Amino acid sequence: MQIQYFSLSNRTLGLPNLSHSHMRSSFAPAPGLSIPGFRFHSKFGCCNSVKRLSKSLGVLRRYGGLVMISCGVLANDGSDEGKDDGFYMRRCVELAKKAIGCTSPNPMVGCVIVKDGKIVGEGFHPKAGQPHAEVFALRDAGDLAEKATAYVSLEPCNHYGRTPPCTEALIKAKVKKVVIGMVDPNPIVASTGVDKLRHAGIDVVVGVEEELCKRLNEAYIHQMLTGKPFVTLRYSLSVNGHLLNQLGEGVTECGGYYSKLLQEYDAIIVSSSLIDKFLVPTSQEPGANQPLCVITAASRSSPIQIRSVGEEAASKMIIFTDKETTVEPVTAQKGIETVVLDGICLNEILEYCKRRGLCSILLDLRGSFDELEGLLNDGIEQNTLQKVMVEVLPLWVENSTRSSFVALKRVQKRLKVNNLQPRISHQSIILEGYL
């Protein structure tokens, strides 16, 4: 068996001959839209502590394509004095991440109000339809917001949706300065929020910790600029390079990378053979919104059987089949939606997800690879994969049977992986990068 390798030195990933409501809007991006920076909101809104000052931002840790900042306890010790704009913007990102998995199709946004070198208000956007981060932070600050500086990870909105414009809230609060992490790529915002604040006499700075803010909402940005969901390919390897149909010990538990990954994504694509043998993949993070489970089944001789699933879980499942595949009556009676196609292809699935307002999709290569090979080919040949995540397990596997790698070798396109980064989750090494 011939195996292709990862090269960390030049950051090239050789995939074995392989032949990703109320947004701030759901509008398609304007052609040629220039994004000097990019905006959104925060998780469970107001932080309700006027005098919380961060002694430190805690530990930076990598998670997915994002830099995760562990939320530290803010102490009222005056230690924020003398901190720069980057310090407060990183705090905005820290706050925004409290809403991971809760805001889609909206972006995550955090906001901090600073006066005389002290944080006097904080907030984040908890979910679509609820107030934005700026509103919660201004409420937290109260009268102290006047002549203060507002830090926000995404450009304040300047239009009426489910909530009033945040630009008006900032102007009404009489803040003297607004520091923005990135301009919102949403064409109905796209710098109009910045312009309105400046026309009101407010000093505006754009682009502080811009890359960090962009990584926070990479799926939202991709959807706004392309009109398509952000797709991540995930698979597992042994240390001697064999594709594995399993996950590492502990990674599916609360705090494990896979549990957190499911919390981040709007939908996960798996083969029906995985669901036949195992339970539906679910995040174990407290209060996690579970992703839509997209089950693919092509040319199966036996009917699809999904028995161990309750009514609530069934509502978050959909089966894509071809004309040669049948669904067992017991499965159909559970109310699981079934879509029959002439042939299962990734574009059809992504179009369905797009119509449902889903921004991020995880293509998980587990179960029967034969059912997923076509989707993988589609993603590579049509450049619909944005990110790759590989879990390397501490296992050495013998080549005793036909490996999935044999099928993978049929894909001839060579891929360059950018910004490939390693990290550890329990006993596994996680490699992630961008295609």
C-alpha positions as CSV (number, residue, x, y, z in Angstrom):
1,M,0.0,0.0,0.0
2,Q,1.3,3.4,-0.9
3,I,0.8,6.1,1.6
4,Q,1.2,9.9,1.2
5,Y,2.6,11.9,4.0
6,F,2.3,15.2,5.9
7,S,5.2,17.5,5.7
8,L,5.1,20.0,8.6
9,S,8.2,21.8,7.4
10,N,6.8,23.0,4.2
11,R,3.2,22.8,5.4
12,T,2.0,20.6,2.5
13,L,-0.6,17.9,3.2
14,G,-0.6,15.1,0.7
15,L,-4.1,13.7,0.8
16,P,-3.7,10.1,-0.4
17,N,-4.4,10.6,-4.1
18,L,-7.8,12.1,-3.3
19,S,-9.5,12.3,-7.0
20,H,-16.3,22.5,5.0
21,S,-32.3,33.7,11.8
22,H,-30.9,36.4,11.2
23,M,-27.5,36.8,10.1
24,R,-26.9,40.3,10.3
25,S,-28.6,39.5,7.0
26,S,-28.9,36.7,4.6
27,F,-28.2,38.8,1.6
28,A,-25.6,37.6,-0.9
29,P,-22.2,39.5,-0.8
30,A,-21.7,42.4,-3.1
31,P,-19.4,41.6,-6.1
32,G,-15.9,42.7,-5.5
33,L,-16.6,43.6,-1.9
34,S,-13.4,44.8,-0.3
35,I,-13.0,43.7,3.3
36,P,-10.6,45.9,5.2
37,G,-11.6,44.4,8.4
38,F,-15.1,42.4,9.0
39,R,-18.7,42.3,12.8
40,F,-21.1,40.3,15.3
41,H,-22.2,39.8,18.9
42,S,-21.9,37.9,22.3
43,K,-23.1,34.4,24.6
44,F,-25.7,35.2,27.0
45,G,-25.3,38.9,26.6
46,C,-24.5,41.1,29.5
47,C,-21.8,40.1,31.9
48,N,-23.3,42.1,34.8
49,S,-20.3,43.4,36.6
50,V,-19.4,47.0,36.2
51,K,-16.0,46.8,37.9
52,R,-14.5,43.6,36.5
53,L,-10.9,44.2,35.5
54,S,-8.9,41.4,33.9
55,K,-5.7,40.6,35.7
56,S,-4.7,38.7,32.7
57,L,-6.4,37.3,29.7
58,G,-5.6,33.8,30.8
59,V,-4.1,31.1,28.6
60,L,-4.2,31.3,24.8
61,R,-5.0,27.9,23.4
62,R,-5.6,26.8,19.8
63,Y,-8.9,25.3,18.8
64,G,-9.9,24.6,15.3
65,G,-8.7,27.5,13.1
66,L,-9.3,29.8,16.0
67,V,-7.2,31.0,18.9
68,M,-9.3,30.2,21.9
69,I,-8.8,32.4,24.9
70,S,-9.7,30.9,28.2
71,C,-12.0,33.2,30.1
72,G,-10.2,34.4,33.2
73,V,-11.9,35.9,36.3
74,L,-11.8,39.7,36.2
75,A,-10.5,41.2,39.4
76,N,-11.2,44.8,40.6
77,D,-7.6,45.6,41.1
78,G,-7.0,48.4,38.6
79,S,-4.7,46.1,36.6
80,D,-6.2,47.2,33.2
81,E,-4.7,50.6,33.4
82,G,-2.1,51.2,30.7
83,K,-3.4,48.3,28.6
84,D,-3.4,48.8,24.8
85,D,-6.2,48.4,22.3
86,G,-5.2,44.9,21.5
87,F,-5.7,43.9,25.2
88,Y,-9.3,45.0,25.2
89,M,-10.0,43.6,21.7
90,R,-8.7,40.2,22.9
91,R,-11.1,40.5,25.8
92,C,-13.9,41.1,23.2
93,V,-13.0,37.9,21.4
94,E,-12.9,36.0,24.8
95,L,-16.4,37.3,25.5
96,A,-17.7,36.5,22.1
97,K,-16.6,32.8,22.4
98,K,-19.1,32.3,25.2
99,A,-21.7,32.0,22.4
100,I,-19.9,29.3,20.4
101,G,-22.5,27.2,18.7
102,C,-25.4,29.5,19.6
103,T,-25.3,32.5,17.1
104,S,-25.3,30.9,13.7
105,P,-26.1,32.1,11.1
106,N,-25.1,35.3,13.0
107,P,-21.5,35.9,13.9
108,M,-20.1,35.9,17.4
109,V,-19.4,39.4,18.8
110,G,-18.0,40.7,22.0
111,C,-17.9,44.3,23.3
112,V,-16.0,46.0,26.1
113,I,-16.6,49.6,27.4
114,V,-13.4,51.2,28.9
115,K,-13.2,54.5,30.8
116,D,-10.2,56.0,32.5
117,G,-8.2,52.7,31.9
118,K,-10.9,50.5,33.5
119,I,-13.5,48.2,32.1
120,V,-16.9,49.5,33.1
121,G,-19.1,47.4,30.9
122,E,-19.0,44.1,28.9
123,G,-21.4,42.1,26.7
124,F,-21.7,39.6,23.9
125,H,-24.4,38.5,21.4
126,P,-26.0,35.3,22.8
127,K,-28.1,34.3,19.8
128,A,-30.0,35.5,16.8
129,G,-32.9,37.7,17.7
130,Q,-31.5,38.8,21.0
131,P,-29.7,42.2,21.6
132,H,-26.2,42.6,20.1
133,A,-23.0,42.8,22.1
134,E,-22.9,46.6,22.2
135,V,-26.3,46.8,23.7
136,F,-25.4,44.5,26.6
137,A,-22.1,46.2,27.2
138,L,-23.8,49.7,27.2
139,R,-26.4,48.4,29.7
140,D,-23.6,47.0,31.8
141,A,-21.7,50.4,31.8
142,G,-24.8,52.6,32.4
143,D,-23.9,56.3,32.7
144,L,-20.2,55.4,32.7
145,A,-20.4,54.8,28.9
146,E,-20.5,58.6,28.3
147,K,-17.1,59.7,27.0
148,A,-15.8,56.2,27.2
149,T,-14.2,54.0,24.5
150,A,-16.1,51.1,23.2
151,Y,-14.2,48.0,21.8
152,V,-16.2,45.6,19.6
153,S,-14.9,42.7,17.6
154,L,-17.1,43.3,14.6
155,E,-18.3,46.5,13.0
156,P,-21.5,47.7,14.7
157,C,-24.6,47.2,12.6
158,N,-26.3,50.2,11.0
159,H,-29.6,48.8,9.9
160,Y,-32.9,47.6,11.5
161,G,-33.4,43.9,11.7
162,R,-34.7,42.0,14.7
163,T,-33.0,44.6,16.8
164,P,-32.3,48.4,16.3
165,P,-28.9,49.6,14.9
166,C,-26.0,49.4,17.3
167,T,-24.5,52.5,15.9
168,E,-27.5,54.5,17.2
169,A,-27.1,52.9,20.7
170,L,-23.4,53.9,20.7
171,I,-24.2,57.5,19.6
172,K,-27.0,57.8,22.1
173,A,-24.7,56.6,24.9
174,K,-22.3,59.4,23.9
175,V,-19.2,57.3,23.7
176,K,-16.2,59.3,22.5
177,K,-14.3,56.5,20.6
178,V,-15.1,53.1,19.0
179,V,-12.3,50.6,18.3
180,I,-13.4,47.9,15.9
181,G,-11.7,44.5,15.2
182,M,-12.9,44.1,11.7
183,V,-15.4,45.5,9.2
184,D,-18.6,43.4,8.6
185,P,-18.5,41.7,5.2
186,N,-22.3,41.8,5.2
187,P,-23.1,44.1,2.2
188,I,-25.8,45.9,4.1
189,V,-23.2,46.9,6.8
190,A,-19.8,46.9,5.1
191,S,-18.3,50.1,6.5
192,T,-21.6,52.0,6.8
193,G,-21.5,51.5,10.6
194,V,-18.0,53.0,10.6
195,D,-19.2,56.0,8.5
196,K,-22.2,56.7,10.7
197,L,-20.2,56.8,13.8
198,R,-17.6,59.1,12.3
199,H,-20.3,61.4,11.0
200,A,-21.6,61.6,14.5
201,G,-18.2,62.9,15.7
202,I,-17.0,59.7,17.2
203,D,-13.4,58.7,16.8
204,V,-13.2,55.3,15.1
205,V,-10.3,52.9,14.8
206,V,-10.6,49.8,12.6
207,G,-8.4,46.7,12.3
208,V,-7.2,46.0,15.9
209,E,-6.4,42.3,16.3
210,E,-8.1,41.9,12.9
211,E,-6.8,38.3,12.1
212,L,-8.0,37.1,15.5
213,C,-11.4,38.6,14.9
214,K,-11.6,37.1,11.4
215,R,-10.8,33.6,12.7
216,L,-13.5,33.9,15.3
217,N,-16.1,34.1,12.5
218,E,-14.5,32.3,9.6
219,A,-17.7,30.5,8.6
220,Y,-19.8,33.6,8.7
221,I,-17.2,35.5,6.6
222,H,-17.0,32.7,4.0
223,Q,-20.7,32.5,3.7
224,M,-21.0,36.3,3.3
225,L,-18.3,36.5,0.6
226,T,-19.2,33.4,-1.4
227,G,-22.8,32.6,-0.5
228,K,-21.7,29.0,0.3
229,P,-21.3,27.1,3.6
230,F,-17.8,26.7,5.1
231,V,-16.8,23.0,4.8
232,T,-14.2,21.2,6.9
233,L,-12.9,17.8,6.2
234,R,-12.0,15.6,9.2
235,Y,-10.5,12.2,9.4
236,S,-8.3,10.0,11.6
237,L,-5.0,8.4,10.9
238,S,-2.7,5.8,12.6
239,V,0.9,6.8,13.2
240,N,1.9,4.6,10.2
241,G,-0.5,6.4,7.9
242,H,-3.6,4.3,7.7
243,L,-7.1,5.8,7.6
244,L,-8.9,4.8,10.8
245,N,-12.6,4.4,11.3
246,Q,-12.4,5.6,14.9
247,L,-11.7,8.5,17.2
248,G,-9.1,8.8,20.0
249,E,-9.7,8.1,23.6
250,G,-11.4,11.0,25.4
251,V,-11.9,13.3,22.4
252,T,-15.7,12.7,22.3
253,E,-16.0,13.6,26.0
254,C,-16.7,17.1,27.4
255,G,-13.6,19.2,26.7
256,G,-12.3,16.9,24.0
257,Y,-11.6,18.4,20.5
258,Y,-14.3,16.3,18.8
259,S,-17.0,17.3,21.3
260,K,-16.1,21.0,20.9
261,L,-16.0,20.6,17.1
262,L,-19.6,19.3,17.0
263,Q,-20.6,22.3,19.1
264,E,-19.0,24.7,16.5
265,Y,-20.5,23.3,13.3
266,D,-24.1,23.7,12.1
267,A,-24.1,20.3,10.4
268,I,-22.0,17.1,10.2
269,I,-22.0,14.7,7.2
270,V,-21.5,11.0,8.0
271,S,-22.1,7.7,6.2
272,S,-25.2,5.6,7.1
273,S,-23.0,2.7,8.1
274,L,-21.6,4.9,11.0
275,I,-25.2,5.5,12.3
276,D,-26.0,1.8,11.9
277,K,-23.2,0.8,14.2
278,F,-22.8,3.8,16.5
279,L,-24.9,6.5,18.0
280,V,-25.5,9.8,16.3
281,P,-22.4,12.0,17.0
282,T,-23.3,14.6,19.7
283,S,-21.4,17.3,21.5
284,Q,-21.0,16.8,25.2
285,E,-20.3,20.4,26.0
286,P,-22.7,21.9,28.5
287,G,-25.7,23.5,26.8
288,A,-24.4,22.7,23.3
289,N,-26.6,23.1,20.3
290,Q,-26.3,19.8,18.4
291,P,-25.4,19.9,14.7
292,L,-27.8,18.7,12.0
293,C,-26.8,15.1,11.2
294,V,-26.6,14.6,7.4
295,I,-26.6,10.9,6.7
296,T,-25.5,9.7,3.2
297,A,-26.6,6.3,1.9
298,A,-25.8,5.2,-1.7
299,S,-26.4,1.9,-3.4
300,R,-27.0,-0.1,-0.2
301,S,-28.3,-3.7,-0.5
302,S,-29.9,-3.5,3.0
303,P,-32.3,-0.7,4.2
304,I,-31.0,2.1,6.4
305,Q,-31.7,1.4,10.0
306,I,-31.7,4.1,12.6
307,R,-33.4,2.8,15.7
308,S,-31.7,4.3,18.8
309,V,-32.8,7.9,18.4
310,G,-35.5,9.9,20.1
311,E,-38.0,12.4,18.6
312,E,-35.8,15.4,19.4
313,A,-32.7,13.9,17.8
314,A,-34.7,12.7,14.8
315,S,-35.7,16.3,14.1
316,K,-32.0,17.1,13.6
317,M,-31.4,14.4,11.1
318,I,-31.8,14.1,7.4
319,I,-31.0,11.2,5.1
320,F,-29.7,11.6,1.5
321,T,-30.2,8.5,-0.6
322,D,-30.0,7.4,-4.2
323,K,-32.8,5.6,-6.0
324,E,-31.3,2.2,-5.2
325,T,-31.4,2.7,-1.5
326,T,-34.4,2.2,0.8
327,V,-35.1,3.4,4.3
328,E,-36.4,0.9,6.9
329,P,-40.1,1.6,7.9
330,V,-39.1,1.9,11.5
331,T,-36.7,4.7,10.6
332,A,-39.2,6.4,8.4
333,Q,-41.8,6.4,11.1
334,K,-39.5,8.4,13.4
335,G,-40.1,11.4,11.2
336,I,-36.6,11.7,9.9
337,E,-36.5,13.6,6.6
338,T,-35.3,11.7,3.6
339,V,-34.2,13.2,0.3
340,V,-33.8,10.9,-2.8
341,L,-31.4,12.0,-5.5
342,D,-30.4,10.6,-8.8
343,G,-26.9,10.5,-7.4
344,I,-25.5,11.8,-4.1
345,C,-23.2,14.8,-4.6
346,L,-21.7,17.3,-2.2
347,N,-23.1,20.3,-4.0
348,E,-26.7,19.0,-3.5
349,I,-26.1,18.6,0.2
350,L,-24.5,22.0,0.5
351,E,-27.4,23.7,-1.4
352,Y,-29.8,22.1,1.0
353,C,-27.8,23.3,4.0
354,K,-27.6,26.8,2.5
355,R,-31.4,26.9,2.2
356,R,-31.7,26.0,5.8
357,G,-29.4,28.9,6.8
358,L,-26.5,26.6,7.8
359,C,-23.0,28.3,7.6
360,S,-20.6,25.5,8.6
361,I,-20.4,21.9,7.6
362,L,-18.2,19.1,8.9
363,L,-17.5,16.2,6.5
364,D,-16.4,13.4,8.8
365,L,-14.7,10.4,7.1
366,R,-16.0,7.6,9.3
367,G,-18.1,4.6,8.6
368,S,-18.1,3.3,5.1
369,F,-15.7,5.2,3.0
370,D,-17.4,4.0,-0.2
371,E,-20.4,6.1,0.8
372,L,-18.3,9.2,1.3
373,E,-15.7,8.8,-1.5
374,G,-17.8,10.6,-4.1
375,L,-18.4,13.6,-1.7
376,L,-14.7,13.8,-1.0
377,N,-14.0,13.8,-4.7
378,D,-16.5,16.5,-5.3
379,G,-15.1,18.7,-2.5
380,I,-11.5,18.4,-3.8
381,E,-12.2,18.8,-7.5
382,Q,-14.7,21.6,-7.1
383,N,-12.7,23.4,-4.3
384,T,-15.6,23.4,-1.9
385,L,-13.4,22.3,1.1
386,Q,-12.0,25.2,3.1
387,K,-10.3,23.4,6.0
388,V,-8.8,20.1,6.9
389,M,-8.5,18.5,10.4
390,V,-6.6,15.3,10.9
391,E,-6.5,13.3,14.2
392,V,-3.4,11.2,14.5
393,L,-4.0,8.4,17.0
394,P,-1.2,6.6,19.0
395,L,-1.9,3.4,17.1
396,W,0.2,1.2,14.6
397,V,-2.2,-0.6,12.3
398,E,-1.3,-3.7,10.3
399,N,-2.2,-3.7,6.6
400,S,-4.3,-6.9,6.7
401,T,-7.3,-5.8,4.7
402,R,-8.2,-3.5,1.8
403,S,-7.7,0.0,3.3
404,S,-9.7,3.1,2.5
405,F,-6.4,4.5,1.4
406,V,-6.7,2.3,-1.7
407,A,-9.8,4.2,-2.7
408,L,-8.3,7.5,-1.7
409,K,-5.4,7.0,-4.1
410,R,-7.9,7.3,-7.0
411,V,-8.0,11.1,-6.5
412,Q,-5.0,12.6,-8.2
413,K,-5.2,16.3,-7.2
414,R,-2.4,17.6,-5.0
415,L,-3.4,20.0,-2.3
416,K,-1.5,22.7,-0.5
417,V,-2.4,23.2,3.1
418,N,-1.8,26.7,4.6
419,N,-1.1,27.5,8.2
420,L,-1.0,23.9,9.2
421,Q,-0.9,23.8,13.1
422,P,-0.6,20.9,15.5
423,R,-2.1,20.6,19.0
424,I,-2.9,17.8,21.4
425,S,-6.2,16.5,22.6
426,H,-5.9,13.8,25.2
427,Q,-3.6,11.2,23.5
428,S,-4.2,12.3,20.0
429,I,-2.4,14.9,17.9
430,I,-4.7,17.2,15.9
431,L,-3.4,18.8,12.7
432,E,-5.5,21.5,11.1
433,G,-5.0,23.8,8.3
434,Y,-6.7,25.6,5.4
435,L,-7.0,24.5,1.8
